[in-house]
Amino acid sequence: MNTLERPLEGRVIAGVCAGLARRFGIQPLTMRVLFLLSCLLPGPQFVAYLVLWIIIPAEHRRPGVV
């Protein structure tokens, strides 16, 4: 499995869903749809998203990669 980090490419808002999708090997669109569907249920989904935005590190640009 990959490490959990927010990618530089493919972000929509903060890259949380894209990072989670990459970590678990699924498509980012699938993760975004699952998040949106979870927002229909009662709970602190937006707070969890904000917390993940803060604690998941951003991907570092690798030297030599354009």
MOPAC internal coordinates of N, CA, C and O (Angstrom, degrees):
PM7 1SCF
backbone

  N    0.0000 0     0.00 0     0.00 0    0    0    0
  C    1.4458 1     0.00 0     0.00 0    1    0    0
  C    1.5296 1   110.07 1     0.00 0    2    1    0
  O    1.2310 1   121.28 1   -26.65 1    3    2    1
  N    1.3044 1   115.16 1   153.35 1    3    2    1
  C    1.4623 1   121.16 1   177.48 1    5    3    2
  C    1.5187 1   109.96 1   -80.17 1    6    5    3
  O    1.2310 1   121.39 1   -16.63 1    7    6    5
  N    1.3262 1   114.95 1   163.37 1    7    6    5
  C    1.4567 1   118.99 1   173.86 1    9    7    6
  C    1.5204 1   109.00 1   -76.09 1   10    9    7
  O    1.2310 1   120.91 1   -21.59 1   11   10    9
  N    1.2990 1   115.86 1   158.41 1   11   10    9
  C    1.4570 1   121.04 1  -178.61 1   13   11   10
  C    1.5204 1   109.32 1   -89.10 1   14   13   11
  O    1.2310 1   120.85 1   -69.39 1   15   14   13
  N    1.3386 1   115.98 1   110.61 1   15   14   13
  C    1.4546 1   122.15 1   176.03 1   17   15   14
  C    1.5171 1   108.76 1  -152.75 1   18   17   15
  O    1.2310 1   121.21 1   -26.98 1   19   18   17
  N    1.3353 1   115.29 1   153.02 1   19   18   17
  C    1.4582 1   120.59 1   179.99 1   21   19   18
  C    1.5256 1   108.98 1   -81.93 1   22   21   19
  O    1.2310 1   119.46 1   -59.26 1   23   22   21
  N    1.3290 1   118.64 1   120.74 1   23   22   21
  C    1.4680 1   120.80 1  -175.52 1   25   23   22
  C    1.5230 1   112.38 1   -71.25 1   26   25   23
  O    1.2310 1   121.41 1   -24.21 1   27   26   25
  N    1.3303 1   114.90 1   155.79 1   27   26   25
  C    1.4598 1   120.50 1   176.30 1   29   27   26
  C    1.5229 1   110.75 1   -79.18 1   30   29   27
  O    1.2310 1   120.33 1   148.26 1   31   30   29
  N    1.3224 1   116.98 1   -31.74 1   31   30   29
  C    1.4615 1   122.40 1   179.91 1   33   31   30
  C    1.5268 1   109.48 1  -102.19 1   34   33   31
  O    1.2310 1   120.26 1   -36.55 1   35   34   33
  N    1.3126 1   117.11 1   143.45 1   35   34   33
  C    1.4602 1   121.40 1   175.27 1   37   35   34
  C    1.5092 1   115.05 1    85.27 1   38   37   35
  O    1.2310 1   120.19 1  -165.51 1   39   38   37
  N    1.3083 1   117.24 1    14.49 1   39   38   37
  C    1.4653 1   119.99 1   177.29 1   41   39   38
  C    1.5186 1   109.70 1   -76.30 1   42   41   39
  O    1.2310 1   120.93 1   -32.33 1   43   42   41
  N    1.3193 1   115.82 1   147.67 1   43   42   41
  C    1.4596 1   120.24 1   170.56 1   45   43   42
  C    1.5162 1   108.46 1  -107.97 1   46   45   43
  O    1.2310 1   119.78 1   124.67 1   47   46   45
  N    1.3179 1   118.03 1   -55.33 1   47   46   45
  C    1.4652 1   120.76 1   176.72 1   49   47   46
  C    1.5318 1   108.34 1  -112.57 1   50   49   47
  O    1.2310 1   120.40 1   110.02 1   51   50   49
  N    1.3072 1   116.84 1   -69.98 1   51   50   49
  C    1.4604 1   119.78 1  -178.36 1   53   51   50
  C    1.5175 1   112.70 1  -122.45 1   54   53   51
  O    1.2310 1   119.99 1   171.26 1   55   54   53
  N    1.3152 1   117.63 1    -8.74 1   55   54   53
  C    1.4491 1   121.26 1   179.97 1   57   55   54
  C    1.5158 1   113.83 1    90.20 1   58   57   55
  O    1.2310 1   119.94 1  -171.30 1   59   58   57
  N    1.3228 1   117.72 1     8.70 1   59   58   57
  C    1.4618 1   120.58 1  -178.51 1   61   59   58
  C    1.5274 1   110.45 1   -65.68 1   62   61   59
  O    1.2310 1   120.00 1   130.36 1   63   62   61
  N    1.3222 1   117.61 1   -49.64 1   63   62   61
  C    1.4657 1   120.47 1  -179.53 1   65   63   62
  C    1.5239 1   111.07 1   -65.39 1   66   65   63
  O    1.2310 1   120.06 1   141.37 1   67   66   65
  N    1.3254 1   117.48 1   -38.63 1   67   66   65
  C    1.4685 1   120.79 1   178.46 1   69   67   66
  C    1.5269 1   110.63 1   -65.24 1   70   69   67
  O    1.2310 1   120.32 1   139.92 1   71   70   69
  N    1.3154 1   117.00 1   -40.08 1   71   70   69
  C    1.4666 1   120.90 1   178.41 1   73   71   70
  C    1.5171 1   112.20 1   -66.79 1   74   73   71
  O    1.2310 1   120.51 1   136.73 1   75   74   73
  N    1.3271 1   116.63 1   -43.27 1   75   74   73
  C    1.4678 1   120.10 1   177.46 1   77   75   74
  C    1.5252 1   110.97 1   -65.02 1   78   77   75
  O    1.2310 1   120.42 1   140.02 1   79   78   77
  N    1.3357 1   116.81 1   -39.98 1   79   78   77
  C    1.4653 1   120.37 1   179.20 1   81   79   78
  C    1.5201 1   110.58 1   -63.69 1   82   81   79
  O    1.2310 1   120.32 1   136.63 1   83   82   81
  N    1.3218 1   117.00 1   -43.37 1   83   82   81
  C    1.4730 1   120.50 1   178.79 1   85   83   82
  C    1.5166 1   110.41 1   -63.00 1   86   85   83
  O    1.2310 1   120.27 1   139.30 1   87   86   85
  N    1.3219 1   117.08 1   -40.70 1   87   86   85
  C    1.4656 1   121.99 1  -178.61 1   89   87   86
  C    1.5202 1   111.78 1   -63.02 1   90   89   87
  O    1.2310 1   120.37 1   139.37 1   91   90   89
  N    1.3443 1   116.91 1   -40.63 1   91   90   89
  C    1.4591 1   120.72 1  -176.23 1   93   91   90
  C    1.5223 1   113.50 1   -98.46 1   94   93   91
  O    1.2310 1   120.01 1  -176.47 1   95   94   93
  N    1.3383 1   117.58 1     3.53 1   95   94   93
  C    1.4550 1   121.26 1   172.90 1   97   95   94
  C    1.5165 1   115.04 1    74.36 1   98   97   95
  O    1.2310 1   120.07 1  -146.29 1   99   98   97
  N    1.3199 1   117.47 1    33.71 1   99   98   97
  C    1.4569 1   120.50 1   176.69 1  101   99   98
  C    1.5251 1   109.02 1  -122.21 1  102  101   99
  O    1.2310 1   120.46 1    -8.77 1  103  102  101
  N    1.3055 1   116.72 1   171.23 1  103  102  101
  C    1.4567 1   121.83 1  -179.91 1  105  103  102
  C    1.5395 1   110.28 1   -72.77 1  106  105  103
  O    1.2310 1   120.04 1   -38.94 1  107  106  105
  N    1.3312 1   117.52 1   141.06 1  107  106  105
  C    1.4671 1   119.76 1   178.29 1  109  107  106
  C    1.5285 1   113.28 1   -59.00 1  110  109  107
  O    1.2310 1   120.30 1   144.19 1  111  110  109
  N    1.3373 1   117.03 1   -35.81 1  111  110  109
  C    1.4644 1   119.86 1   178.67 1  113  111  110
  C    1.5253 1   110.98 1   -61.99 1  114  113  111
  O    1.2310 1   120.27 1   141.43 1  115  114  113
  N    1.3248 1   117.09 1   -38.57 1  115  114  113
  C    1.4638 1   121.13 1   177.73 1  117  115  114
  C    1.5203 1   110.61 1   -62.29 1  118  117  115
  O    1.2310 1   120.54 1   136.74 1  119  118  117
  N    1.3212 1   116.57 1   -43.26 1  119  118  117
  C    1.4700 1   120.50 1   179.64 1  121  119  118
  C    1.5265 1   110.68 1   -65.26 1  122  121  119
  O    1.2310 1   120.39 1   140.44 1  123  122  121
  N    1.3245 1   116.86 1   -39.56 1  123  122  121
  C    1.4690 1   120.27 1   179.22 1  125  123  122
  C    1.5248 1   111.21 1   -65.52 1  126  125  123
  O    1.2310 1   120.34 1   139.47 1  127  126  125
  N    1.3310 1   116.95 1   -40.53 1  127  126  125
  C    1.4657 1   120.94 1   178.24 1  129  127  126
  C    1.5240 1   110.11 1   -65.29 1  130  129  127
  O    1.2310 1   120.36 1   138.13 1  131  130  129
  N    1.3351 1   116.91 1   -41.87 1  131  130  129
  C    1.4652 1   119.99 1   177.77 1  133  131  130
  C    1.5337 1   111.03 1   -61.93 1  134  133  131
  O    1.2310 1   120.55 1   140.17 1  135  134  133
  N    1.3293 1   116.55 1   -39.83 1  135  134  133
  C    1.4656 1   119.41 1   178.12 1  137  135  134
  C    1.5285 1   110.50 1   -64.83 1  138  137  135
  O    1.2310 1   120.55 1   135.44 1  139  138  137
  N    1.3276 1   116.55 1   -44.56 1  139  138  137
  C    1.4724 1   119.31 1  -179.88 1  141  139  138
  C    1.5216 1   111.33 1   -63.84 1  142  141  139
  O    1.2310 1   120.18 1   140.19 1  143  142  141
  N    1.3255 1   117.27 1   -39.81 1  143  142  141
  C    1.4636 1   120.14 1   177.23 1  145  143  142
  C    1.5301 1   110.98 1   -65.75 1  146  145  143
  O    1.2310 1   120.31 1   143.84 1  147  146  145
  N    1.3260 1   117.02 1   -36.16 1  147  146  145
  C    1.4668 1   119.24 1   179.15 1  149  147  146
  C    1.5215 1   111.36 1   -67.04 1  150  149  147
  O    1.2310 1   120.37 1   155.58 1  151  150  149
  N    1.3310 1   116.90 1   -24.42 1  151  150  149
  C    1.4677 1   120.23 1   178.74 1  153  151  150
  C    1.5210 1   111.98 1   -69.27 1  154  153  151
  O    1.2310 1   119.97 1   164.43 1  155  154  153
  N    1.3264 1   117.65 1   -15.57 1  155  154  153
  C    1.4598 1   120.99 1   176.16 1  157  155  154
  C    1.5217 1   111.62 1   -76.67 1  158  157  155
  O    1.2310 1   120.64 1   161.65 1  159  158  157
  N    1.3253 1   116.38 1   -18.35 1  159  158  157
  C    1.4607 1   121.58 1   179.05 1  161  159  158
  C    1.5244 1   109.44 1   -91.20 1  162  161  159
  O    1.2310 1   120.18 1   -27.93 1  163  162  161
  N    1.3242 1   117.26 1   152.07 1  163  162  161
  C    1.4621 1   118.65 1   176.68 1  165  163  162
  C    1.5290 1   110.33 1   -69.71 1  166  165  163
  O    1.2310 1   121.06 1   -38.61 1  167  166  165
  N    1.3086 1   115.59 1   141.39 1  167  166  165
  C    1.4617 1   119.78 1   178.83 1  169  167  166
  C    1.5120 1   111.27 1   149.61 1  170  169  167
  O    1.2310 1   121.25 1    -4.43 1  171  170  169
  N    1.3101 1   115.21 1   175.57 1  171  170  169
  C    1.4721 1   120.81 1  -174.52 1  173  171  170
  C    1.5350 1   113.44 1   -92.66 1  174  173  171
  O    1.2310 1   119.72 1  -129.43 1  175  174  173
  N    1.3311 1   118.14 1    50.57 1  175  174  173
  C    1.4591 1   120.56 1  -176.33 1  177  175  174
  C    1.5292 1   112.09 1   -62.33 1  178  177  175
  O    1.2310 1   119.88 1   137.43 1  179  178  177
  N    1.3182 1   117.83 1   -42.57 1  179  178  177
  C    1.4603 1   120.02 1  -178.65 1  181  179  178
  C    1.5214 1   111.29 1   -68.05 1  182  181  179
  O    1.2310 1   120.43 1   143.47 1  183  182  181
  N    1.3088 1   116.79 1   -36.53 1  183  182  181
  C    1.4614 1   120.35 1   177.02 1  185  183  182
  C    1.5296 1   109.40 1   -66.02 1  186  185  183
  O    1.2310 1   120.33 1   138.08 1  187  186  185
  N    1.3327 1   116.98 1   -41.92 1  187  186  185
  C    1.4644 1   120.79 1   177.71 1  189  187  186
  C    1.5216 1   110.66 1   -61.90 1  190  189  187
  O    1.2310 1   119.97 1   139.55 1  191  190  189
  N    1.3397 1   117.67 1   -40.45 1  191  190  189
  C    1.4602 1   121.30 1   178.00 1  193  191  190
  C    1.5249 1   110.51 1   -61.75 1  194  193  191
  O    1.2310 1   120.31 1   135.31 1  195  194  193
  N    1.3242 1   117.02 1   -44.69 1  195  194  193
  C    1.4685 1   120.85 1   179.28 1  197  195  194
  C    1.5267 1   111.63 1   -63.46 1  198  197  195
  O    1.2310 1   120.62 1   139.01 1  199  198  197
  N    1.3305 1   116.43 1   -40.99 1  199  198  197
  C    1.4663 1   120.36 1   178.41 1  201  199  198
  C    1.5238 1   110.24 1   -64.13 1  202  201  199
  O    1.2310 1   120.29 1   136.23 1  203  202  201
  N    1.3448 1   117.06 1   -43.77 1  203  202  201
  C    1.4626 1   119.80 1   178.13 1  205  203  202
  C    1.5233 1   111.19 1   -63.86 1  206  205  203
  O    1.2310 1   120.04 1   143.46 1  207  206  205
  N    1.3244 1   117.54 1   -36.54 1  207  206  205
  C    1.4573 1   122.10 1   177.34 1  209  207  206
  C    1.5329 1   110.37 1   -59.31 1  210  209  207
  O    1.2310 1   120.97 1   142.58 1  211  210  209
  N    1.3163 1   115.76 1   -37.42 1  211  210  209
  C    1.4622 1   120.65 1  -178.73 1  213  211  210
  C    1.5274 1   112.00 1   -77.82 1  214  213  211
  O    1.2310 1   119.84 1   138.17 1  215  214  213
  N    1.3301 1   117.90 1   -41.83 1  215  214  213
  C    1.4744 1   119.39 1  -171.26 1  217  215  214
  C    1.5274 1   113.81 1   -89.68 1  218  217  215
  O    1.2310 1   118.94 1   157.49 1  219  218  217
  N    1.3280 1   119.63 1   -22.51 1  219  218  217
  C    1.4643 1   120.39 1   179.37 1  221  219  218
  C    1.5300 1   108.00 1   -83.67 1  222  221  219
  O    1.2310 1   120.29 1   -57.59 1  223  222  221
  N    1.3161 1   117.05 1   122.41 1  223  222  221
  C    1.4718 1   118.75 1  -178.10 1  225  223  222
  C    1.5292 1   111.54 1   -71.51 1  226  225  223
  O    1.2310 1   121.24 1   -28.19 1  227  226  225
  N    1.3207 1   115.23 1   151.81 1  227  226  225
  C    1.4578 1   120.86 1   175.93 1  229  227  226
  C    1.5259 1   108.97 1   -76.62 1  230  229  227
  O    1.2310 1   121.34 1   -30.86 1  231  230  229
  N    1.3087 1   115.04 1   149.14 1  231  230  229
  C    1.4621 1   121.03 1   178.23 1  233  231  230
  C    1.5270 1   109.04 1   -66.40 1  234  233  231
  O    1.2310 1   120.39 1   -41.21 1  235  234  233
  N    1.3108 1   116.86 1   138.79 1  235  234  233
  C    1.4600 1   121.19 1   177.23 1  237  235  234
  C    1.5142 1   109.52 1   -87.22 1  238  237  235
  O    1.2310 1   120.71 1   -41.02 1  239  238  237
  N    1.3065 1   116.24 1   138.98 1  239  238  237
  C    1.4666 1   120.36 1   176.00 1  241  239  238
  C    1.5243 1   107.20 1   -68.63 1  242  241  239
  O    1.2310 1   121.24 1   -51.66 1  243  242  241
  N    1.3226 1   115.23 1   128.34 1  243  242  241
  C    1.4533 1   120.45 1  -178.02 1  245  243  242
  C    1.5220 1   111.08 1   -84.24 1  246  245  243
  O    1.2310 1   119.67 1   -41.53 1  247  246  245
  N    1.3111 1   118.24 1   138.47 1  247  246  245
  C    1.4619 1   120.82 1  -179.55 1  249  247  246
  C    1.5312 1   111.49 1   -60.50 1  250  249  247
  O    1.2310 1   120.61 1   -41.97 1  251  250  249
  N    1.2989 1   116.44 1   138.03 1  251  250  249
  C    1.4636 1   121.43 1   178.32 1  253  251  250
  C    1.4996 1   114.34 1    85.56 1  254  253  251
  O    1.2310 1   119.69 1   174.03 1  255  254  253
  N    1.3274 1   118.20 1    -5.97 1  255  254  253
  C    1.4583 1   122.24 1   178.97 1  257  255  254
  C    1.5158 1   107.72 1   -98.32 1  258  257  255
  O    1.2310 1   120.95 1   -52.54 1  259  258  257
  N    1.3086 1   115.79 1   127.46 1  259  258  257
  C    1.4587 1   120.27 1  -178.02 1  261  259  258
  C    1.4932 1   110.47 1   -93.04 1  262  261  259
  O    1.2310 1   120.10 1   180.00 1  263  262  261

